[in-house]
Amino acid sequence: MFFIPASAAILASVGWAVGIVLAQGPARTLGAFEFTRVQLIACAAIMAAICSLLGYWPTIIASHWAAYGVSIGFGIILGNLAMIECLRRGGPRRTELLLSLKAPIIALMAYFWLGETLSPPHLIGGGVVLCGIVIATQFGDTRRWRTDETIGHPAWIPILGILATTFQGLGFLIMKPAMQMGTEPIAISAVRLLGAAFLISVIALWPAKIFRAPVEPTPGLISRTILPGFIGYGVSSSILLYAFANFDAGLAALLGSLSPVLVLPILWIKERRPPSKHALAGGVLSVIGTSIIILG
């Protein structure tokens, strides 16, 4: 039965869609590094407290330390720095579109590494979902959203987006064997965040301009930084890890990549401008493709 893990992956998409919209403003104000540092330290403390309250620390298997290291260094540090910089430069719609490439990338890695294969209905459903995502985000609106304004050279946007989605996908996939042996997803999230918070705090000691915030952080700015971080790092990442452990990695990644479609109604509410017919058509295609995957 995969209805529950499939639903968890979709719920993760909802969380990331909300978080990516909430994050753009403070990310552009603080810069990618400082924004990521504040999020990781705060979210590591929150997830460690939750893990302690639930008594999940004993489920951690020490023999998977190398996987944790790769997941922390690539999946969180490099992956999220690239994602935040892509968001800062390209806006939420472009960032989410590039992050949707996580599905085929993870499907290929899972095939060669774990031997996972997809059935024809799942391949068809996945193709329909990806088409819907592309139509909804890339061709869905000829008007410019305020959040779609770009910063810097546009060539960096796809480079950063592809790096982010590859590193993040690797960070999730490499933890699947540990979860299959009984490690709780919340415990994995806590360890990943604690390790990443330590690493980025050490890096921040280097007195380089790139590691300094361009403005003095205020309590309000810090709170607006932490909230999308907890939604993404804490809630969405944990439930997507659960989906990875109990579902085909490629399909879990695909259903966890619906945020480019889900971000459209959120931007509609935020900016008071409805999506175009093409965007709605892309959303319908994504729903159809998701249904094929769940029913297939």
N, C-alpha and C positions, 0 to 999 in steps of 0.2 A: 504493500500500500504506500503510495507516494503522494497522496493528496496533501497531507500535513507538511512534508518538506517542500513541496511545490508552493503551497500557500505561504510558507515561511520565506521562500525566496522572493515571492511577489511583495510580501510585506516589507522586506529589506529594500526593494526598489522604491516603495512609497517613502520610507525613511530617508533614503538618499536624495530623492526628488525634493523633499522638504528641506533637507540639510543643505543641498547645493545652492538653493535660492537664498537661504538665510546666511550662507557663508560668504557670498560674493562681496558684500559691503565691507565687513571687517577684514576680509582677506586683502582687498585693495588698499585698505588703510594701513594695516600692519605689515604687509609684505608676506611673501610665501613662508619664509623661514620662521619669523616670529609668530605668525598665525599658527603654524604647525606646532611650534614649541609649546605655546600656551595650551593648545588643545590636548596635546599628548600628556603633558604633566597633570592637567586637571582630570582628564578622562582616565588616566592610569590610577589615580587615587580613588576615583569613584568606583571603577570596576574591581579594584583590589578589595575595597570595602564590601561590595556586593558578594564577591567570591568568598570572603571570610564569613559573612553572615550566613551564606548558604552551605558552607562547609565543603566547597569543591576543590580546595587545594590538594587533598590526597589523591585525586584522580589524575594528577599530572604524572606522566611517565618520563622519567629522567633520561631514558635511553634515546629519546627523540630530540636531544638538545641541539643537534646540528640543524634539524628542520626548523626549530624555533629561531635559531640564529638567522637562517635564510629568510624566514617569514618576517622577522623584525627588520633586518637590514634592508631587504629589497621590498617586501610587501608593504611595510609601513613607512620607513624613513624615505627611501628613494621614490617609492610609488606615490606617496601622498605629497611630497614636496613637488614632484612633477605635476600632480593633479591640481594642487593649489595654484601653482604658477600658470598652468593652462587656464584655470578658472579666472585668475586675475587678468590674464591677457585676452582671453577669448569669450568670456561670459558663460553662463550655465548651459545654454542650449548646445553650443559647440562642444563644450567639455563632456556633456552627457552623451552626445553622439559618438565621440571618440571612445568613451569608456564602454559603450555598447559592444565594441570590438573584443571585449574580454571574453565573450561567449565562444566565438570560433577559435580564439587563441587557446583558451582552456580546454576546449574539446580536443584540439590537436595534441596538447600536452598530455591530457588524460588518456588518449588513445595510445600514444607511444610509451608512456610511463606506466600507466595502470591497466592498460589493455581494455579500456571502456569503449564500447561501440554503441551507436544509436540506431534504433529501429527506423524503418522508412517513415512511419507516421511522425516520429519525433523529428526527423530531419526535415520533413515537409513543414511541420509546425514551426520549427526553428527558423526556416527560411522565410516563412510568412511573417513571423515576428520581426526579424531583422529588416525586411522590406518595409514593414510598418514604421519601424523606428526611423529609418532613413527618410521616408516620405514625410513623416511628422516633423522631424527636426530640421532637415536640410532644405526641403522644398515646401514646408508647411506654411510659410508666411513670407511674402515679399516685402512687407513693411518691417521697419527696424524697431525692435524693442530697445528701451533704454539700456537694458542689461546686456544687449548684444554688441555694444561698442567695443572695439578692440584697442589694445595697448601694445605698442612696439611692432616689430616686423611680423606679419601674419604667418610666415613660414614656420615660426617657432610653435605655433598653436598645435598643428597636427603632430609635430615631433614630440612635444611634451605629452600630448594626449596618448599617443601610442606607447611611449615609455611608461606612462602611468598605468595604463590598462594591463600591459605585460607584466610589470613588477607586481601589481596588486593581485593579478590572477595567480601568479606563481606563489605569492604569499599565502593565499587561501588553499590552493591545491596541495601544497607540500604538507599541510597539516591534516589531510584526510586520513592517512594511516594511523596517526595518533588518536583521532576521534573514533575510528573504527575499533580501537583497542580499549575504549571506555573513557577517554579524557573528555570532560565536559566542555562544550563550546565557550561558556562564560569563563572558565578557568584559562582556556587558551587565549581568549581576548585579553584577560588580565595580564598574563605573562607577556604577551606580545606588546601590550601598551607599556608595561613597566620597563621592559627592555628598551623599547623605542624612546621612552621618556628619559631614561638614563643616557642613552647614546646622544640624543639631541641636546641634552643639557651639557654634556662634555664638549660637544662641537661648539656650543654657544660660548664657551670660555675663550675661544679663539677671537682675538680683538680685530675682526675684519668688519668692514662696513656692511657687507652683505648679510651678516648675522645680527644686525641691529635694526630695530623698528624705526621707520622714518618719523614717527610721532610718539609722544609720550602716552602710553596706554592709560585709559581711564577705567573706573569700575564698570561703567556701562559698556564700554568697548570690550572689556574682558568677558563680561557675561554674554554678550552677543557672539563672542568667539567660542565660548565653551558650549553653548546650547547646541549648535549644529554639530560640534565635535562629538558630544555624547550621543546624539541621534545617529551619527554615522559610525564612529568607532565603537561605541558601547552597544547600542540596540541593533542596528542594521548588520554590523559585522558579526555579532554573536549569532543572530538567527540565520544569516547566510552560511556561517560555518556549520550550523546544524543541518541546513539543506545539503551542503556538500557531503556531509557524513552519511546521509540517508537517501541520496539521490544521485543520478549520473552527474558528474561534475560539470559537463558541458551544458546540460539542461538547467542545472542549478544556477550556473553563471548567466545563462540566457534570461531566465525568469528574474534573476537579480539585476538585470540590465534594462528593465523597463522604465527606469526613471526618466529617460529622454522624452517618453510619451507622457508620463505622469507629471512632468514638470510643466507641461503646457497649461493645464487647468489652474495650476498654482500661480503661474505668471499671469493668467487671465484674471484671477482674483486680485493679485498684487497690483497689476498695472491697469486694470479696468478695460482691457482690450481682448475680445474673444479671438481664439485661434481661427485660422482660415479653414476653408473647406478641405484643402489638401491635408492640413494638420489633423482635422477630424477623421478623414479617410485613413490616414496613417494609424491613428488610434484604434479605429475599428479593425484594421488589419492585424494589429498587435493583439487585440482581444481574441480574434478568430484563431490566430496562430497559437496563442496560449491555451485556448480551449482544445485545439487539436493535440497539443502536447499532453495536457492533463487527461484527456479521454483516450489517447492513443496508448 
